[in-house]
Amino acid sequence: MKAILVGLFVCLFTAVAMAGDDPYDAALALLALLPLQHSHSKSNVLPITLDEAEQIALQANPKIRVAARKVVTTEAHISGAGALDDPSVMYRAWQVPLKQPWNYNAAMNMFMIGQTFPGPGKRALRSEIAGDAVTIAKSDLEAKKREVSAEVRKAFYDLLRNNDELRVHDEQVAIARQAFAAARIKYSVGKVPQQDVLKAQVALTKLIEHLVMLEQDAELSRATLNTLLGRIPDSALEVAGEYTTPAQLPTLADLQQLAVKSRPELVAAIAEIKQSQDEASLARKQYTPDFSANVGYMLSPSGSQFRNNYMIEGSMTLPWLNRRKHDSEISEAQATVQERQAEFDATRLAVFRQIQDALVRANSAKQLVDLYQESLRPQSEATLRSTVIAYENDRTDVLNLLDSQNTTLDVDYAYFRSLAEFEQRMAELELAVGTPIPPSSPSAAATPEVMR
């Protein structure tokens, strides 16, 4: 970008220096720096649509991939959450003579295998808690997808707006060439003063300045979108699409109702409440005793009447004798349930506030789009056309022509910025709701065109 900036201004000052004192020659040199058509229209890169960009981001964005791996990790924990503890095996040599510690035939040799069994319902609750964790992880993944999709949409429409502004710039260059050709004829026959040519020179310099800033914005938007798509920031990228402005936006109540069902953060908060309730149930289950069973083979000393024997052993915990510990666990789990419920209420209020703010901004952006589309833009274009014709027929001066051209340029730029702003505000609104907004009938000029 610095190379473009430096190169243009080096060419600018070189052209002015070479032109000497003749303002017409200087303006002609500046005009040579403005291409008839910007290079963006000749790109060999196949442009992508918004849907394609979102699909690429959902598959390649690093943040989404990290969240997806967390889901896989959490799912892998389910099968082990409700599993039994590892069985145990034991060997015991009993009554080995001290004087003959190697004489195991004189000892009782016991071989045992055992297994512990949690109290009824404990394994199912542990599996349920692990399943709740998966629901939370999936909600976090969906939230990350919605966040990345919103960022992709913002960057996409930034780049699309930049393309439209470059088209406007091309149109203004064409008008400038047309006006300058008329000024050249008038200047050569002495119909206009030198001041008119100097003013034209200033206008041409501003067009070069606009081109430099537009190139900068394009590079920044392209780098942002490439990063979201999981690509190298300086990769070649072009976009193609249309702006859509619905006839009206949904009401706040409808959006809030939709968010309660769709917003991933609220879904995750509900899953956290259920998880804490399951943990509280598991804490109460600690008063249910756990059991263990052992079965074994015992080899008695040589000379015993019954040398080969078996044994069975069973045991159970006595949780009632440790009430202080278990009551504390139950109280802690119940407090966690109340905490999660309070967090859900706070999250819901924050979501509703976010929806309201986003809806207000979206409505304001739509009003600006309608204002530019229905009033300001047609008026400025009509004024510019009449001013160009009037200047060509000696009915106005160059100052009015340049002022009209600058006004039209500003209005066109503001119009495309308002379109991109509306799309970005809609992305924020959909992010706040947690799901795409149901489409309504679009307004008339969904595909704007610059003045021909």
Contacts in CASP RR format, 6 or more apart in sequence:
PFRMAT RR
TARGET T0000
AUTHOR 0000-0000-0000
METHOD contacts of the structure
MODEL  1
MKAILVGLFVCLFTAVAMAGDDPYDAALALLALLPLQHSHSKSNVLPITL
DEAEQIALQANPKIRVAARKVVTTEAHISGAGALDDPSVMYRAWQVPLKQ
PWNYNAAMNMFMIGQTFPGPGKRALRSEIAGDAVTIAKSDLEAKKREVSA
EVRKAFYDLLRNNDELRVHDEQVAIARQAFAAARIKYSVGKVPQQDVLKA
QVALTKLIEHLVMLEQDAELSRATLNTLLGRIPDSALEVAGEYTTPAQLP
TLADLQQLAVKSRPELVAAIAEIKQSQDEASLARKQYTPDFSANVGYMLS
PSGSQFRNNYMIEGSMTLPWLNRRKHDSEISEAQATVQERQAEFDATRLA
VFRQIQDALVRANSAKQLVDLYQESLRPQSEATLRSTVIAYENDRTDVLN
LLDSQNTTLDVDYAYFRSLAEFEQRMAELELAVGTPIPPSSPSAAATPEV
MR
1 215 0 8 1.000
1 216 0 8 1.000
1 219 0 8 1.000
4 212 0 8 1.000
4 215 0 8 1.000
4 216 0 8 1.000
5 212 0 8 1.000
5 216 0 8 1.000
8 33 0 8 1.000
8 208 0 8 1.000
8 211 0 8 1.000
8 212 0 8 1.000
9 212 0 8 1.000
11 33 0 8 1.000
12 30 0 8 1.000
12 33 0 8 1.000
12 205 0 8 1.000
12 208 0 8 1.000
15 26 0 8 1.000
15 29 0 8 1.000
15 30 0 8 1.000
15 32 0 8 1.000
15 33 0 8 1.000
16 26 0 8 1.000
16 29 0 8 1.000
16 30 0 8 1.000
18 29 0 8 1.000
19 25 0 8 1.000
19 26 0 8 1.000
19 28 0 8 1.000
19 29 0 8 1.000
20 26 0 8 1.000
23 194 0 8 1.000
23 197 0 8 1.000
23 198 0 8 1.000
23 201 0 8 1.000
24 184 0 8 1.000
24 187 0 8 1.000
24 197 0 8 1.000
26 201 0 8 1.000
27 180 0 8 1.000
27 197 0 8 1.000
27 200 0 8 1.000
27 201 0 8 1.000
27 204 0 8 1.000
28 180 0 8 1.000
28 184 0 8 1.000
30 201 0 8 1.000
30 204 0 8 1.000
30 205 0 8 1.000
30 208 0 8 1.000
31 176 0 8 1.000
31 177 0 8 1.000
31 180 0 8 1.000
31 204 0 8 1.000
33 208 0 8 1.000
34 173 0 8 1.000
34 176 0 8 1.000
34 177 0 8 1.000
34 204 0 8 1.000
34 207 0 8 1.000
34 208 0 8 1.000
34 211 0 8 1.000
35 173 0 8 1.000
36 170 0 8 1.000
36 173 0 8 1.000
36 174 0 8 1.000
36 177 0 8 1.000
37 170 0 8 1.000
38 166 0 8 1.000
38 167 0 8 1.000
38 169 0 8 1.000
38 170 0 8 1.000
38 211 0 8 1.000
40 163 0 8 1.000
40 166 0 8 1.000
40 218 0 8 1.000
40 238 0 8 1.000
41 170 0 8 1.000
43 236 0 8 1.000
43 238 0 8 1.000
45 236 0 8 1.000
45 237 0 8 1.000
45 238 0 8 1.000
46 238 0 8 1.000
47 238 0 8 1.000
47 239 0 8 1.000
47 240 0 8 1.000
48 56 0 8 1.000
48 237 0 8 1.000
48 238 0 8 1.000
48 239 0 8 1.000
48 240 0 8 1.000
49 239 0 8 1.000
49 240 0 8 1.000
49 241 0 8 1.000
50 152 0 8 1.000
50 153 0 8 1.000
50 156 0 8 1.000
50 239 0 8 1.000
50 241 0 8 1.000
53 152 0 8 1.000
53 156 0 8 1.000
53 225 0 8 1.000
53 229 0 8 1.000
53 239 0 8 1.000
54 149 0 8 1.000
54 152 0 8 1.000
54 153 0 8 1.000
56 229 0 8 1.000
56 230 0 8 1.000
57 64 0 8 1.000
57 148 0 8 1.000
57 149 0 8 1.000
57 152 0 8 1.000
57 228 0 8 1.000
57 229 0 8 1.000
57 230 0 8 1.000
58 64 0 8 1.000
58 145 0 8 1.000
58 148 0 8 1.000
58 149 0 8 1.000
60 229 0 8 1.000
60 230 0 8 1.000
60 231 0 8 1.000
61 148 0 8 1.000
61 228 0 8 1.000
61 229 0 8 1.000
61 230 0 8 1.000
62 230 0 8 1.000
63 144 0 8 1.000
63 147 0 8 1.000
63 148 0 8 1.000
64 141 0 8 1.000
64 144 0 8 1.000
64 145 0 8 1.000
64 148 0 8 1.000
67 137 0 8 1.000
67 140 0 8 1.000
67 141 0 8 1.000
67 144 0 8 1.000
67 145 0 8 1.000
68 141 0 8 1.000
70 137 0 8 1.000
70 140 0 8 1.000
70 141 0 8 1.000
71 134 0 8 1.000
71 137 0 8 1.000
71 138 0 8 1.000
71 141 0 8 1.000
74 130 0 8 1.000
74 131 0 8 1.000
74 133 0 8 1.000
74 134 0 8 1.000
74 136 0 8 1.000
74 137 0 8 1.000
75 134 0 8 1.000
75 137 0 8 1.000
77 130 0 8 1.000
77 133 0 8 1.000
78 127 0 8 1.000
78 130 0 8 1.000
78 131 0 8 1.000
78 134 0 8 1.000
80 130 0 8 1.000
81 126 0 8 1.000
81 127 0 8 1.000
81 129 0 8 1.000
81 130 0 8 1.000
81 131 0 8 1.000
82 123 0 8 1.000
82 124 0 8 1.000
82 126 0 8 1.000
82 127 0 8 1.000
82 130 0 8 1.000
83 123 0 8 1.000
84 115 0 8 1.000
84 116 0 8 1.000
84 117 0 8 1.000
84 118 0 8 1.000
84 123 0 8 1.000
85 115 0 8 1.000
85 116 0 8 1.000
87 113 0 8 1.000
87 114 0 8 1.000
87 115 0 8 1.000
88 113 0 8 1.000
88 114 0 8 1.000
88 115 0 8 1.000
89 111 0 8 1.000
89 112 0 8 1.000
89 113 0 8 1.000
89 114 0 8 1.000
90 110 0 8 1.000
90 111 0 8 1.000
90 112 0 8 1.000
90 113 0 8 1.000
90 114 0 8 1.000
90 294 0 8 1.000
91 109 0 8 1.000
91 110 0 8 1.000
91 111 0 8 1.000
91 112 0 8 1.000
92 109 0 8 1.000
92 110 0 8 1.000
92 112 0 8 1.000
93 104 0 8 1.000
93 107 0 8 1.000
93 108 0 8 1.000
93 109 0 8 1.000
93 110 0 8 1.000
94 107 0 8 1.000
94 108 0 8 1.000
94 109 0 8 1.000
94 110 0 8 1.000
95 106 0 8 1.000
95 107 0 8 1.000
95 108 0 8 1.000
95 301 0 8 1.000
96 103 0 8 1.000
96 104 0 8 1.000
96 106 0 8 1.000
96 107 0 8 1.000
97 103 0 8 1.000
97 106 0 8 1.000
97 107 0 8 1.000
100 106 0 8 1.000
105 301 0 8 1.000
105 302 0 8 1.000
106 301 0 8 1.000
106 302 0 8 1.000
107 301 0 8 1.000
108 298 0 8 1.000
108 299 0 8 1.000
108 300 0 8 1.000
108 301 0 8 1.000
109 298 0 8 1.000
109 299 0 8 1.000
110 296 0 8 1.000
110 297 0 8 1.000
110 298 0 8 1.000
110 299 0 8 1.000
110 311 0 8 1.000
111 296 0 8 1.000
111 297 0 8 1.000
111 298 0 8 1.000
112 294 0 8 1.000
112 295 0 8 1.000
112 296 0 8 1.000
112 297 0 8 1.000
112 311 0 8 1.000
112 313 0 8 1.000
113 294 0 8 1.000
113 295 0 8 1.000
113 296 0 8 1.000
114 292 0 8 1.000
114 293 0 8 1.000
114 294 0 8 1.000
114 295 0 8 1.000
115 292 0 8 1.000
115 293 0 8 1.000
115 294 0 8 1.000
116 290 0 8 1.000
116 291 0 8 1.000
116 292 0 8 1.000
117 290 0 8 1.000
117 291 0 8 1.000
117 292 0 8 1.000
117 293 0 8 1.000
118 290 0 8 1.000
119 285 0 8 1.000
119 288 0 8 1.000
119 289 0 8 1.000
119 290 0 8 1.000
119 291 0 8 1.000
120 288 0 8 1.000
121 285 0 8 1.000
121 288 0 8 1.000
122 282 0 8 1.000
122 285 0 8 1.000
122 288 0 8 1.000
122 290 0 8 1.000
125 278 0 8 1.000
125 281 0 8 1.000
125 282 0 8 1.000
125 285 0 8 1.000
126 282 0 8 1.000
128 278 0 8 1.000
129 275 0 8 1.000
129 278 0 8 1.000
129 279 0 8 1.000
129 282 0 8 1.000
132 271 0 8 1.000
132 272 0 8 1.000
132 274 0 8 1.000
132 275 0 8 1.000
132 278 0 8 1.000
133 275 0 8 1.000
135 267 0 8 1.000
135 268 0 8 1.000
135 271 0 8 1.000
135 274 0 8 1.000
136 268 0 8 1.000
136 271 0 8 1.000
136 272 0 8 1.000
136 275 0 8 1.000
139 264 0 8 1.000
139 265 0 8 1.000
139 267 0 8 1.000
139 268 0 8 1.000
139 271 0 8 1.000
140 264 0 8 1.000
140 268 0 8 1.000
142 264 0 8 1.000
142 267 0 8 1.000
143 264 0 8 1.000
143 265 0 8 1.000
143 268 0 8 1.000
146 264 0 8 1.000
146 430 0 8 1.000
146 431 0 8 1.000
146 434 0 8 1.000
146 435 0 8 1.000
147 431 0 8 1.000
148 228 0 8 1.000
149 427 0 8 1.000
149 430 0 8 1.000
149 431 0 8 1.000
150 427 0 8 1.000
150 428 0 8 1.000
150 430 0 8 1.000
150 431 0 8 1.000
151 224 0 8 1.000
151 228 0 8 1.000
152 225 0 8 1.000
152 228 0 8 1.000
152 229 0 8 1.000
153 423 0 8 1.000
153 424 0 8 1.000
153 426 0 8 1.000
153 427 0 8 1.000
154 423 0 8 1.000
154 424 0 8 1.000
154 427 0 8 1.000
155 221 0 8 1.000
155 224 0 8 1.000
155 225 0 8 1.000
155 228 0 8 1.000
156 225 0 8 1.000
156 239 0 8 1.000
157 243 0 8 1.000
157 419 0 8 1.000
157 420 0 8 1.000
157 423 0 8 1.000
157 424 0 8 1.000
158 217 0 8 1.000
158 221 0 8 1.000
158 224 0 8 1.000
158 225 0 8 1.000
158 420 0 8 1.000
158 424 0 8 1.000
159 218 0 8 1.000
159 221 0 8 1.000
159 222 0 8 1.000
159 225 0 8 1.000
159 237 0 8 1.000
159 239 0 8 1.000
160 239 0 8 1.000
160 240 0 8 1.000
160 241 0 8 1.000
160 243 0 8 1.000
160 420 0 8 1.000
161 416 0 8 1.000
161 417 0 8 1.000
161 419 0 8 1.000
161 420 0 8 1.000
162 214 0 8 1.000
162 217 0 8 1.000
162 218 0 8 1.000
162 221 0 8 1.000
163 218 0 8 1.000
163 238 0 8 1.000
163 239 0 8 1.000
164 416 0 8 1.000
164 419 0 8 1.000
164 448 0 8 1.000
164 450 0 8 1.000
165 214 0 8 1.000
165 217 0 8 1.000
165 412 0 8 1.000
165 413 0 8 1.000
165 416 0 8 1.000
166 214 0 8 1.000
166 218 0 8 1.000
167 450 0 8 1.000
168 409 0 8 1.000
168 412 0 8 1.000
168 413 0 8 1.000
168 416 0 8 1.000
168 450 0 8 1.000
169 207 0 8 1.000
169 210 0 8 1.000
169 211 0 8 1.000
169 214 0 8 1.000
171 450 0 8 1.000
171 451 0 8 1.000
171 452 0 8 1.000
172 207 0 8 1.000
172 405 0 8 1.000
172 408 0 8 1.000
172 409 0 8 1.000
173 207 0 8 1.000
175 384 0 8 1.000
175 388 0 8 1.000
175 405 0 8 1.000
176 200 0 8 1.000
176 203 0 8 1.000
176 204 0 8 1.000
176 207 0 8 1.000
176 405 0 8 1.000
178 388 0 8 1.000
179 200 0 8 1.000
179 388 0 8 1.000
179 391 0 8 1.000
179 398 0 8 1.000
179 401 0 8 1.000
179 405 0 8 1.000
180 200 0 8 1.000
180 204 0 8 1.000
182 391 0 8 1.000
182 392 0 8 1.000
183 192 0 8 1.000
183 196 0 8 1.000
183 197 0 8 1.000
183 200 0 8 1.000
183 398 0 8 1.000
186 192 0 8 1.000
186 196 0 8 1.000
186 394 0 8 1.000
187 194 0 8 1.000
187 196 0 8 1.000
187 197 0 8 1.000
191 394 0 8 1.000
192 397 0 8 1.000
192 398 0 8 1.000
196 397 0 8 1.000
196 398 0 8 1.000
196 399 0 8 1.000
199 398 0 8 1.000
199 399 0 8 1.000
199 402 0 8 1.000
200 398 0 8 1.000
200 402 0 8 1.000
202 402 0 8 1.000
203 402 0 8 1.000
203 405 0 8 1.000
203 406 0 8 1.000
206 406 0 8 1.000
210 409 0 8 1.000
222 233 0 8 1.000
222 237 0 8 1.000
223 233 0 8 1.000
223 234 0 8 1.000
224 233 0 8 1.000
225 237 0 8 1.000
225 239 0 8 1.000
226 232 0 8 1.000
226 233 0 8 1.000
226 234 0 8 1.000
226 235 0 8 1.000
226 237 0 8 1.000
227 233 0 8 1.000
229 237 0 8 1.000
231 237 0 8 1.000
242 446 0 8 1.000
242 447 0 8 1.000
243 419 0 8 1.000
243 420 0 8 1.000
243 422 0 8 1.000
243 423 0 8 1.000
243 446 0 8 1.000
243 447 0 8 1.000
243 448 0 8 1.000
244 423 0 8 1.000
244 442 0 8 1.000
244 446 0 8 1.000
245 366 0 8 1.000
245 369 0 8 1.000
245 370 0 8 1.000
245 419 0 8 1.000
245 422 0 8 1.000
245 442 0 8 1.000
245 443 0 8 1.000
245 446 0 8 1.000
246 366 0 8 1.000
246 439 0 8 1.000
246 440 0 8 1.000
246 441 0 8 1.000
246 442 0 8 1.000
246 443 0 8 1.000
247 440 0 8 1.000
247 441 0 8 1.000
247 442 0 8 1.000
247 443 0 8 1.000
248 440 0 8 1.000
249 359 0 8 1.000
249 362 0 8 1.000
249 363 0 8 1.000
249 366 0 8 1.000
249 429 0 8 1.000
249 437 0 8 1.000
249 440 0 8 1.000
250 258 0 8 1.000
250 437 0 8 1.000
250 438 0 8 1.000
250 440 0 8 1.000
252 355 0 8 1.000
252 356 0 8 1.000
252 359 0 8 1.000
255 355 0 8 1.000
255 359 0 8 1.000
255 429 0 8 1.000
255 432 0 8 1.000
255 433 0 8 1.000
255 437 0 8 1.000
256 352 0 8 1.000
256 355 0 8 1.000
258 433 0 8 1.000
258 434 0 8 1.000
258 435 0 8 1.000
259 266 0 8 1.000
259 351 0 8 1.000
259 352 0 8 1.000
259 355 0 8 1.000
259 432 0 8 1.000
259 433 0 8 1.000
259 434 0 8 1.000
260 266 0 8 1.000
260 348 0 8 1.000
262 433 0 8 1.000
262 434 0 8 1.000
262 435 0 8 1.000
263 351 0 8 1.000
263 432 0 8 1.000
263 433 0 8 1.000
263 434 0 8 1.000
263 435 0 8 1.000
264 434 0 8 1.000
265 347 0 8 1.000
265 351 0 8 1.000
266 344 0 8 1.000
266 347 0 8 1.000
266 348 0 8 1.000
266 351 0 8 1.000
269 340 0 8 1.000
269 343 0 8 1.000
269 344 0 8 1.000
269 347 0 8 1.000
269 348 0 8 1.000
270 344 0 8 1.000
272 340 0 8 1.000
272 343 0 8 1.000
272 344 0 8 1.000
273 337 0 8 1.000
273 340 0 8 1.000
273 341 0 8 1.000
273 344 0 8 1.000
275 340 0 8 1.000
276 333 0 8 1.000
276 336 0 8 1.000
276 337 0 8 1.000
276 339 0 8 1.000
276 340 0 8 1.000
277 337 0 8 1.000
279 333 0 8 1.000
279 336 0 8 1.000
280 330 0 8 1.000
280 333 0 8 1.000
280 334 0 8 1.000
280 336 0 8 1.000
280 337 0 8 1.000
282 333 0 8 1.000
283 326 0 8 1.000
283 329 0 8 1.000
283 330 0 8 1.000
283 332 0 8 1.000
283 333 0 8 1.000
284 330 0 8 1.000
286 319 0 8 1.000
286 326 0 8 1.000
286 329 0 8 1.000
286 330 0 8 1.000
287 319 0 8 1.000
287 320 0 8 1.000
287 326 0 8 1.000
288 319 0 8 1.000
289 316 0 8 1.000
289 317 0 8 1.000
289 318 0 8 1.000
289 319 0 8 1.000
290 316 0 8 1.000
290 317 0 8 1.000
291 314 0 8 1.000
291 315 0 8 1.000
291 316 0 8 1.000
291 317 0 8 1.000
292 314 0 8 1.000
292 315 0 8 1.000
292 316 0 8 1.000
293 312 0 8 1.000
293 313 0 8 1.000
293 314 0 8 1.000
294 311 0 8 1.000
294 312 0 8 1.000
294 313 0 8 1.000
294 314 0 8 1.000
295 310 0 8 1.000
295 311 0 8 1.000
295 312 0 8 1.000
295 313 0 8 1.000
296 310 0 8 1.000
296 311 0 8 1.000
296 312 0 8 1.000
297 308 0 8 1.000
297 309 0 8 1.000
297 310 0 8 1.000
297 311 0 8 1.000
298 308 0 8 1.000
298 309 0 8 1.000
298 310 0 8 1.000
298 311 0 8 1.000
299 307 0 8 1.000
299 308 0 8 1.000
299 309 0 8 1.000
300 306 0 8 1.000
300 307 0 8 1.000
300 308 0 8 1.000
300 309 0 8 1.000
301 307 0 8 1.000
319 326 0 8 1.000
351 432 0 8 1.000
354 432 0 8 1.000
355 429 0 8 1.000
355 432 0 8 1.000
355 433 0 8 1.000
357 432 0 8 1.000
358 425 0 8 1.000
358 428 0 8 1.000
358 429 0 8 1.000
358 431 0 8 1.000
358 432 0 8 1.000
359 429 0 8 1.000
361 425 0 8 1.000
361 428 0 8 1.000
361 429 0 8 1.000
362 422 0 8 1.000
362 425 0 8 1.000
362 426 0 8 1.000
362 428 0 8 1.000
362 429 0 8 1.000
364 425 0 8 1.000
365 418 0 8 1.000
365 421 0 8 1.000
365 422 0 8 1.000
365 425 0 8 1.000
366 422 0 8 1.000
368 418 0 8 1.000
368 421 0 8 1.000
368 422 0 8 1.000
369 415 0 8 1.000
369 418 0 8 1.000
369 419 0 8 1.000
369 422 0 8 1.000
370 443 0 8 1.000
372 411 0 8 1.000
372 414 0 8 1.000
372 415 0 8 1.000
372 418 0 8 1.000
373 415 0 8 1.000
373 443 0 8 1.000
373 444 0 8 1.000
373 445 0 8 1.000
373 448 0 8 1.000
376 411 0 8 1.000
376 414 0 8 1.000
376 415 0 8 1.000
377 411 0 8 1.000
377 412 0 8 1.000
377 415 0 8 1.000
380 404 0 8 1.000
380 407 0 8 1.000
380 408 0 8 1.000
380 411 0 8 1.000
380 412 0 8 1.000
381 408 0 8 1.000
381 451 0 8 1.000
383 404 0 8 1.000
383 407 0 8 1.000
383 408 0 8 1.000
384 404 0 8 1.000
384 405 0 8 1.000
384 407 0 8 1.000
384 408 0 8 1.000
384 451 0 8 1.000
385 451 0 8 1.000
387 396 0 8 1.000
387 400 0 8 1.000
387 401 0 8 1.000
387 404 0 8 1.000
387 405 0 8 1.000
388 401 0 8 1.000
388 404 0 8 1.000
390 396 0 8 1.000
390 400 0 8 1.000
391 397 0 8 1.000
391 398 0 8 1.000
391 400 0 8 1.000
391 401 0 8 1.000
408 451 0 8 1.000
412 450 0 8 1.000
412 451 0 8 1.000
415 448 0 8 1.000
416 448 0 8 1.000
419 448 0 8 1.000
426 437 0 8 1.000
429 437 0 8 1.000
430 436 0 8 1.000
430 437 0 8 1.000
END
